[in-house]
Amino acid sequence: MFSCDKIESPVAEEYGKFDWTFFPGDPIDYTTNYYDIANPQNEWDENTNEKGILLEDYTGHLCTNCPEAAQIAKSLEEDSSLNVIVASIHASTDGGFQQVDQLFTNNYETEAGNEYVRGSEMNGFLGNPNGTINRNDGGLNNTVWYIKSQWISGVNDENNIADSLKINIQIKAFTFSQTNGLYIHTETSVLDNLTGNYHLVLYLIRNDVVSPQKFDQGIIDTNYHHHAILSDNINGTWGTAIINGSALKDSIIYNDFSYQLPDPVIDMTYETGNLSLIGYILNRDNMRVLQVVKKEL
């Protein structure tokens, strides 16, 4: 219940400040017309998402083996029976495949992507193209990293795991073109008793970006369609802590985020129709992804 006529921030801070300057009007109108923040349990349908598989394709526009890997990833995603969600992450240990010049003008690296391949928490990255499959440790040398020839079998293995879904996610998002504002609300449902440290991570994805890609024998496709590019982490490299210690079955966790999207007038690839959110639950104790969903904006 709100007793004042106008409130500066009716949402609890989650990651940084919930910025109401991205809303073109009085914030109280948002809570009335878009999302009932005071009573979030009234906003959600039954959470019936199927178990998803996050395939992270670590790529680069100068990597000549990467287009073949990207096609494997996209084919897996297009097989609806597998429920694969792809994020193409432009990152490499030395940045060599990401360099820009007069032809390759776009640098798609992100702070988070570079941390994933260069930091100490996901050891074993051998070079592009490599990928992760729910960040399980079934890859090369029992790491999270799979070479592209392992992606099909790795996805099938992940699908054959008999473990039931232990946690689930729903995402609502509202955009406002006047300010390029994005407001995100999530409901995380705990389906089984959990112990450990779990984070919610949100990726901003550009679905399709046309720019040059290098192939073998010096061939360059200047009209190449880069698929599902990770463009930013909405709530930081490792996301937002939602469980620290334990959570009981049937617990429900709500989170709210605000974000200002890049101006599509400057870069049309950020038009709302070309954007998606990927949300996943990460076990920070072993890096494993328990559930992933995708939401088109």
C-alpha positions in Angstrom: 0.0 0.0 0.0 1.3 3.5 -0.9 0.0 6.4 1.1 1.8 9.3 -0.7 0.7 11.0 -3.9 4.0 10.4 -5.6 6.8 8.1 -4.7 10.3 8.3 -6.0 11.0 4.5 -6.1 8.2 2.1 -5.1 10.4 -0.8 -6.0 13.1 -2.3 -3.7 16.6 -1.9 -5.0 17.9 -5.2 -6.5 21.0 -4.6 -8.6 21.8 -0.9 -8.4 18.9 1.5 -8.3 15.6 0.9 -9.9 15.6 4.0 -12.1 12.3 5.7 -12.6 13.7 8.3 -15.0 13.3 5.6 -17.7 9.5 5.6 -17.2 7.8 8.4 -19.2 5.4 9.5 -16.5 4.6 9.2 -12.9 6.0 6.0 -11.3 2.7 5.3 -9.6 1.1 4.9 -13.0 3.6 2.1 -13.7 2.5 0.2 -10.7 -1.2 0.7 -11.7 -1.0 0.0 -15.5 1.9 -2.4 -16.0 3.0 -4.4 -13.0 1.6 -4.5 -9.4 4.9 -4.3 -7.6 3.2 -4.3 -4.2 1.5 -7.6 -4.9 3.6 -9.5 -7.4 2.0 -12.8 -6.7 -1.1 -11.4 -8.6 0.9 -10.9 -11.8 1.9 -14.4 -12.7 0.3 -17.5 -14.3 1.3 -21.0 -13.2 5.0 -21.5 -14.0 5.0 -24.4 -16.5 8.2 -23.8 -18.5 10.0 -26.9 -19.6 13.6 -27.6 -18.7 15.8 -25.5 -21.0 19.4 -26.0 -22.1 21.7 -23.0 -22.4 24.3 -23.4 -25.2 26.8 -20.6 -25.0 28.7 -20.3 -28.3 32.0 -18.5 -27.8 32.8 -17.0 -31.1 34.6 -14.1 -33.0 34.2 -12.4 -36.3 37.8 -13.2 -37.3 37.5 -16.9 -36.3 37.3 -18.9 -39.5 36.0 -22.0 -37.7 33.2 -20.1 -35.9 30.6 -20.0 -38.7 30.3 -23.8 -38.7 30.0 -23.8 -35.0 27.3 -21.1 -35.1 25.3 -23.2 -37.6 25.5 -26.2 -35.3 24.2 -24.1 -32.4 21.4 -22.6 -34.4 20.3 -26.1 -35.7 20.1 -27.3 -32.2 18.1 -24.3 -31.2 15.7 -24.8 -34.1 14.9 -28.4 -33.0 12.0 -27.7 -30.7 12.3 -31.1 -29.0 15.6 -30.1 -27.5 14.6 -26.8 -25.9 18.0 -25.3 -26.5 18.6 -21.6 -26.0 21.7 -20.1 -27.7 23.8 -17.1 -26.6 26.6 -16.2 -28.9 29.4 -14.7 -26.8 32.1 -12.8 -28.6 35.1 -13.4 -26.4 38.6 -14.9 -26.6 41.5 -15.0 -24.2 43.6 -12.5 -26.0 40.9 -10.7 -28.0 42.5 -11.7 -31.3 39.3 -12.8 -33.0 37.5 -9.7 -31.9 39.8 -7.0 -33.4 38.2 -4.2 -35.4 39.5 -2.3 -38.5 38.0 -0.4 -41.4 36.0 -3.5 -42.5 35.3 -5.3 -39.2 34.0 -2.2 -37.4 31.9 -3.8 -34.7 33.4 -5.1 -31.4 30.8 -7.4 -29.8 32.9 -8.1 -26.7 31.3 -7.7 -23.3 32.8 -7.4 -19.9 31.0 -10.5 -18.8 32.0 -12.5 -21.8 35.7 -11.6 -21.3 35.5 -12.6 -17.7 34.0 -16.0 -18.5 37.0 -16.9 -20.8 39.8 -15.0 -19.0 38.8 -15.3 -15.4 39.6 -18.0 -12.9 36.1 -19.4 -12.4 35.6 -21.2 -15.7 39.0 -22.6 -16.3 40.0 -24.6 -19.4 39.0 -22.4 -22.3 41.1 -23.5 -25.3 40.1 -21.0 -27.9 37.3 -20.3 -30.3 35.0 -21.9 -31.1 34.3 -23.4 -27.7 30.9 -23.7 -26.0 29.2 -24.5 -22.7 26.2 -26.7 -22.3 24.3 -25.6 -19.1 27.9 -25.1 -17.9 28.1 -28.7 -16.8 31.6 -30.3 -16.4 31.2 -32.9 -19.2 33.4 -31.0 -21.6 37.1 -31.4 -22.4 39.2 -32.6 -19.4 36.0 -32.5 -17.3 35.7 -28.7 -17.7 32.6 -26.7 -18.8 34.2 -26.2 -22.3 33.0 -28.3 -25.2 34.5 -28.2 -28.7 31.9 -27.8 -31.5 32.0 -31.5 -32.5 30.7 -32.3 -29.0 27.8 -30.0 -28.9 25.2 -32.3 -30.4 26.1 -35.2 -28.1 26.5 -32.9 -25.2 23.0 -31.5 -25.7 21.5 -35.0 -26.0 23.3 -36.1 -22.9 21.9 -33.1 -21.0 18.4 -33.9 -22.2 18.7 -37.5 -21.1 19.6 -36.6 -17.5 16.8 -37.9 -15.4 16.9 -35.2 -12.8 13.6 -33.3 -12.4 13.5 -29.6 -12.8 14.3 -28.1 -9.4 13.7 -24.4 -10.1 11.8 -22.4 -12.7 11.7 -18.9 -14.0 9.2 -16.5 -15.6 10.1 -13.1 -17.1 7.9 -10.0 -17.8 9.4 -7.0 -19.5 8.1 -3.6 -20.5 9.9 -1.1 -22.8 9.3 2.6 -23.3 10.6 4.0 -26.6 10.5 7.6 -25.3 13.4 6.9 -22.9 14.7 3.5 -24.2 13.7 2.3 -20.8 13.5 -1.4 -20.0 11.8 -2.7 -16.8 12.2 -6.4 -16.0 10.3 -8.5 -13.5 11.1 -12.2 -12.7 9.4 -14.8 -10.7 11.6 -17.8 -9.6 9.7 -20.8 -8.3 11.6 -23.3 -6.1 10.3 -26.8 -7.1 12.4 -28.8 -4.7 14.4 -28.2 -1.5 17.7 -26.6 -2.5 20.9 -26.0 -0.6 23.7 -23.8 -1.9 24.2 -20.5 -3.6 22.1 -19.7 -6.6 22.1 -16.6 -8.8 19.7 -15.2 -11.4 21.6 -14.0 -14.5 19.9 -11.9 -17.3 21.4 -11.5 -20.7 20.4 -8.8 -23.2 20.5 -10.5 -26.6 20.4 -9.0 -30.1 18.7 -11.7 -32.2 20.2 -10.9 -35.6 23.1 -8.5 -36.5 24.4 -8.3 -40.1 28.2 -7.5 -40.3 31.3 -9.1 -41.8 32.6 -12.6 -40.8 35.8 -14.2 -41.9 35.9 -17.7 -43.4 38.6 -20.1 -44.5 40.9 -19.2 -47.5 40.6 -15.5 -46.9 36.9 -15.3 -47.7 34.9 -12.6 -46.0 31.1 -12.5 -45.9 30.2 -8.9 -45.5 26.5 -9.8 -45.2 26.8 -12.4 -42.5 24.0 -12.8 -40.0 25.4 -13.1 -36.5 22.8 -14.9 -34.3 21.8 -14.3 -30.7 24.7 -11.9 -29.8 25.2 -11.4 -26.0 25.2 -7.6 -25.9 25.2 -7.0 -22.1 24.5 -8.6 -18.7 21.5 -6.7 -17.3 22.5 -7.5 -13.7 26.2 -8.1 -13.8 28.6 -10.8 -14.8 27.4 -13.3 -12.2 23.9 -12.0 -11.7 21.9 -11.5 -8.6 22.1 -13.8 -5.6 18.6 -15.2 -4.9 19.4 -18.1 -2.6 22.2 -18.1 -0.1 22.2 -21.3 2.0 18.9 -23.0 1.4 15.4 -22.6 0.0 12.3 -24.7 0.7 10.2 -26.3 -1.9 7.3 -24.0 -3.1 9.3 -20.8 -2.2 8.8 -18.0 -4.7 11.3 -15.2 -5.3 10.6 -12.0 -7.0 13.2 -9.6 -8.6 12.9 -6.3 -10.4 15.4 -4.5 -12.7 15.6 -1.3 -14.7 17.9 -0.8 -17.7 18.4 1.8 -20.4 18.7 0.3 -23.8 21.1 1.7 -26.4 19.4 4.2 -28.7 18.1 2.4 -31.8 18.3 5.7 -33.7 22.1 5.4 -33.3 22.3 1.6 -33.7 19.2 0.0 -35.4 20.2 -3.4 -34.2 18.8 -2.3 -30.8 15.3 -1.9 -32.0 13.0 -3.7 -29.6 11.8 -6.2 -32.2 15.4 -7.4 -32.5 16.0 -7.9 -28.7 15.5 -10.8 -26.3 16.2 -11.5 -22.7 17.8 -14.8 -21.6 17.3 -15.6 -17.9 19.0 -18.5 -16.1 19.6 -19.8 -12.7 23.2 -20.5 -11.9 24.6 -22.6 -9.1 27.5 -20.5 -8.0 29.1 -23.4 -6.2 29.7 -25.5 -9.3 28.8 -23.1 -12.2 25.9 -25.4 -13.3 22.8 -23.8 -15.0 19.6 -25.3 -13.5 17.1 -23.6 -15.8 17.1 -21.1 -18.6 14.3 -19.3 -20.4 14.1 -16.7 -23.2 11.8 -13.7 -23.5 11.3 -11.7 -26.7 10.9 -8.0 -26.2 
